[in-house]
Amino acid sequence: MSAPRAVLMSGMPGSGKTKLAQALADCGLARLCPDEEMFRRYGQYGVDFPRGQFRVRERPVLSDIAVELRELLSSGRDAVVDHGFWTPEERGEWRSHVTQAGGIPLLVYLPVPHAVRWSRIQERNAHAHTDANAISFSEEDLLRFAGRFFPPGDDEPHMVYDGHPETVLSALGYGDTPVSAV
């Protein structure tokens, strides 16, 4: 039996992380999504809790997701974490969660131009009151976020997402698993 695998993603809002995670979940990976858990626990960002409270409220959610990820991997289940992992430190911490549970991490970087990300965010903003993955924010916010995002460097093993979930599945060893269009 091979070691369980965990897909960790690195990408800004609007880069396609959730669509990729959902496609991988459709193929059997357990999908863990901190944004959905945030929505479930606290409601809509900026409406049900103040905008400045996101990181404070996210901390225990991420801790709980890390525990769930370790439990899934320890039980032999493959997983994908639907989260952006913006810094090398954060990615290193989550790689450790994976390896300590006996899993093999696969970091997938989703580089998407600002104009495409902003277009996607505008569409999502219209559904922010009902969609847990549609945290509403402005283009100014998105530009500010870019200053806090650090793409994986040469010292971090990763693959660059080509827009095809099949490529990620192949890297995980799933072979010719069909995936619905993303």
Stockholm file with secondary structure:
# STOCKHOLM 1.0

chainA/1-182         MSAPRAVLMSGMPGSGKTKLAQALADCGLARLCPDEEMFRRYGQYGVDFPRGQFRVRERPVLSDIAVELRELLSSGRDAVVDHGFWTPEERGEWRSHVTQAGGIPLLVYLPVPHAVRWSRIQERNAHAHTDANAISFSEEDLLRFAGRFFPPGDDEPHMVYDGHPETVLSALGYGDTPVSAV
#=GR chainA/1-182 SS CCCCEEEEEECCTTSSHHHHHHHHHHTTCEEECHHHHHHHHHCSBTTTBCGGGHHHHHHHHHHHHHHHHHHHHHTTCCEEECSCCCSHHHHHHHHHHHHHTTCEEEEEECCCCHHHHHHHHHHHHTTTTTCTTCCCCCHHHHHHHHTTCCCCCTTSCCEECCSCHHHHHHHHTCCSCCCCCC
#=GC SS_cons         CCCCEEEEEECCTTSSHHHHHHHHHHTTCEEECHHHHHHHHHCSBTTTBCGGGHHHHHHHHHHHHHHHHHHHHHTTCCEEECSCCCSHHHHHHHHHHHHHTTCEEEEEECCCCHHHHHHHHHHHHTTTTTCTTCCCCCHHHHHHHHTTCCCCCTTSCCEECCSCHHHHHHHHTCCSCCCCCC
//
